[in-house]
Amino acid sequence: MISPRRPQPAALRYLRDIWLRFNLSRFVGALALTTVSFAVGIVGFMWIEKFTLVDAFYMTMITVSTVGFGELHPMSPAGRLFVSLYIFFNLLMLAYLLSVLTTYIFDGGLRNMFAMLRNDQEIRRFENHVIVCGFGRNGRKAYHELRASGADVVVVEQNEALVRADGEDTGATIPAVFGDATLDDTLRAAGVSRARAIITALPKDADNVFVALTARELSPSITIIARASLKTSETKLLRAGADSVVMPDEIGGSHMANLIMRPEVIRFLDMISGLGPNKLRLEELSTTELRAEWQGRSIRELNIRSRTGATVIGLKHQSGEFTVSPAADLVPSPGDVLLFLGTDAQIVTLLDQFRMVETGPSRLGGTPRT
């Protein structure tokens, strides 16, 4: 019976990731070649010219550095031949070493390495964040929407150029893990065990299925939102562990049809989604998040409209049922969630007045809100 392969320790996975991402084999190879060159020089001088270890080391140093100091002792013909070949070899070795160092120092390799280390340290501090797999059109839109809502987001993408180009356009650093999102190590590097949710928006449905399976295995309680291109992929993604499946093509076609049949309804929905000129914002607030003085009050007593300008448009009961436009005399039960609609300013006023002060990370994983 074949025993299952043990997972590598986190430190080894991290070092292997650095090695692969920055092609350190060239740099380490150049250092190894330099070490071999020094060893050959010392051994050669000690064996051919019978120098002591100190003298052989000295002769090796002045030969490699080509400083032009004189010989310690007159050299034999064999020694002169060895030095000639040794100098030629070291010229080639030095040229290779300089080319490697130039790549890492002047072409941004070293700078990118330090930036990656800072990025990884930032990701390790994230708690209750959201992971977005794939930075195409859907993934990029999801990332910016989440950031606008104050959530901490980690992007998982194989194409570094996509993430860097977006970061340059917005002038912000995007916390990202560059690798295959279907692999366990990649999701671990993104902090899947600490994340509250993961959005998998990869181009291929099969890859999204693998991501859902992997994420559910690594973090059983995580919320998984998956993208699908084909209707037949929806059931597979749900069986793989996805909580919700979104099909952008189907939504887009429905949206275009409704623009003809119900144009004003769609324009209103665009306002809510932040696409229209007069943006509105939907927000939710659980009764457990209400300040102590507002708990146990009816919707009439809360008087949300007069106090903030926002409107209570729905109530999600703890049982999972929804009530649209709840009655004014209804008293929300513990665990119920109130749904509000208003402008950004109205929603901010509402949260300031009604939500209790948070001392830890917010529910979206972003900066604590008070």
C-alpha positions, 0 to 999 in steps of 0.5 A: 500500500502506498502511503500518502505523501506528507505535505511540505513544511510551510518554510520549505514551500516558501523557499521553493516558491522564491526559488521558482519565481525568481529563477535563483538557479542562475544566481546560485549557479554563478556562486557555485561556479565562483566557489569551484574556481577558488577551490581549483586555484587553491588546489592547483597552486598547492599541488603544482607549485607546492605552496602553503595553504595561505600562499595558495589562497593569496595567489588565487585571490590576486589571479582572480582579481587581476590586480597585477601583483608579482609572484611569491616564488618563481613558477615552473613551466607547469605552473605558468601553463596552469595560471594561463588557463586559470586566468582564461577560465576566470575571465569567462566565469567573471563575465557570467557572474557579472551578467547574473548580478546585473540582471538581479540588481539593475534589471529589477530582479532584486527589487522585485524580490524584496517587493515580493517578500513585503507582499508575502508578509502583508498577506500573512497578516490578513485575517477574514480576507477574500481570495480572488482567483483569476484577474481577468475581466470578472476577477478584476471587477470583483477585486475592485468592488471588494476593495471599495467595500473595505475588504482585504483581498488577495489575488491569485494569478499566473500572469504577473503582467496583468496584476502589475499593469492594474496596480500601475493604473490605479497607483496601488499595490495589489497583494497577490500570489503568482501561481496556479490556483488549483494547487494546494500550495498556492491557496495556502500562500494566499491564506485560504485557512484564514480567509472568509471567502474565495471567488474563483473566476478562472477562464476554464470551468474545470479549473474552477471545479479544482479550485472549489474542491481544493478550497473546501478541503483546506478550509471547510467553512469558507464561502466559495463563489465560482464562475461558470461558462457552461450551464452543465458546469453549475451542478459540478461546481456545486458538488465540488463545494461552491456555495454559489455559481455565477454565469456572466454570459447568461447574466449579460444576455438577460441584462440586455433583454431587460434593457429593452423590456424594462429599461427603467428597472435596469437603470435603477439596478445599475444605480444600486450596483454603482454603474449609473450616474447617481450611485446608490448603495445596498448595505446589511446590518445584523441585529447582533451588530446594533448598538445596545440602545437600538436592540429590541426596537421596532422598525418604526422606533428605529426611524431609519429614514428620518435619522439617516435618509436611508430606507429599509427595503428588506429583512432576512429572518434567521430562518432564511426567509426574506420579508420585502418592505417589512412592516413598521411595527415589526421587531427584528429578532436576534440574528435577523439581518436588515437590508438598507438602500441609500447613497454612500453618505446616507449609509455611512451615517446609518452605520455610524449611528446604529452599528456598535463600535468594533475593536477587531477586524471588520466582517469584511476583513478590512480596516476596523470601522467605528 
